Amino acid sequence: MGGAFYERIGEDRYRATPHTAGPWSSDAQHMGPPAALLVRELERCAPRPDAALARLVYEVLGPVPVGELTVRAAVERPGRAVELLSAELCVAADGTGGEARPVVRAHAWRIARTDTAGVVGGGPAALAPPDAAEPLAMPSGWGRGYLDAIEWRAFGEGLSGTGRATVWGRPLVDVVEGERSTPLQRLCSIADSGSGVSHRLDIKKWLFINTDLTLHLYREPAGDWFALDAETVIGPTGAGVAITALHDLGGPVGVGTQSLLVRPR
């Protein structure tokens, strides 16, 4: 598959391609591509070879249209060992060049690298590799833009609707056209799918939209394939949470969480 999630059209301006369209509507993006575009900007913000992004928080302020966007990042709180970065994804209010409005905000802690290889411990066991899983069949009624831009493989019943799923994904397109995506960008393009693969409810009858995404990383990701070992929990008053263990081929790399707005259509 050719193409990318975004085409660059200016210094900080991008045009979303149909590969970004989410399962809810062909006019709104899945949050995976915006998360990847924002972390790309964070990686490029006053880069430090001696430090790595260890926590990422995305606040979803509204639907991200499949259109033109701007993205900027800055260092909010500099520091030698720990520093706070922020980034913002904006869209023109009327879609034709009007006043920009933010649709996603991100914050990240960047932590200085230290050699702790001798005290590594904890975390879940490594998963079986993607070649041991089966190609994933998507439920009918789900939009295909973003879903078809990822190679999906699953264990067990796949998207069974039971609230649990273990799924491998490999992006088939880069984040920005003509530019090789970093492993962290590829992980972020997958991580927001935790709530989708572990859904408990019929998408035709229910909305279960995440209002945020938080990633805690204890190891820098590597490669092209990433796994989501995910579970969704739904409470009695319209709120839910998806909790996802994140893996690459070398084993676990961190944890993702998403708060969910749950309501009937």
Stockholm file with secondary structure:
# STOCKHOLM 1.0

chainA/1-265         MGGAFYERIGEDRYRATPHTAGPWSSDAQHMGPPAALLVRELERCAPRPDAALARLVYEVLGPVPVGELTVRAAVERPGRAVELLSAELCVAADGTGGEARPVVRAHAWRIARTDTAGVVGGGPAALAPPDAAEPLAMPSGWGRGYLDAIEWRAFGEGLSGTGRATVWGRPLVDVVEGERSTPLQRLCSIADSGSGVSHRLDIKKWLFINTDLTLHLYREPAGDWFALDAETVIGPTGAGVAITALHDLGGPVGVGTQSLLVRPR
#=GR chainA/1-265 SS CCCEEEEECSSSEEEECGGGBCSSCTTBBCSHHHHHHHHHHHHHSSCCTTEEEEEEEEEECSCCBSSEEEEEEEEEECCSSEEEEEEEEEEETTSSSCCEEEEEEEEEEEEECCCCGGGCCCSCCCCCCGGGSEECCCCTTCCCHHHHTEEEEESTTSSCSSSEEEEEEEESSEEETTSCCCHHHHHHHHHTTHHHHTCCSCTTTEEEEESEEEEEESSCCCSSCEEEEEEEEECTTSEEEEEEEEEETTEEEEEEEEEEEEEEC
#=GC SS_cons         CCCEEEEECSSSEEEECGGGBCSSCTTBBCSHHHHHHHHHHHHHSSCCTTEEEEEEEEEECSCCBSSEEEEEEEEEECCSSEEEEEEEEEEETTSSSCCEEEEEEEEEEEEECCCCGGGCCCSCCCCCCGGGSEECCCCTTCCCHHHHTEEEEESTTSSCSSSEEEEEEEESSEEETTSCCCHHHHHHHHHTTHHHHTCCSCTTTEEEEESEEEEEESSCCCSSCEEEEEEEEECTTSEEEEEEEEEETTEEEEEEEEEEEEEEC
//
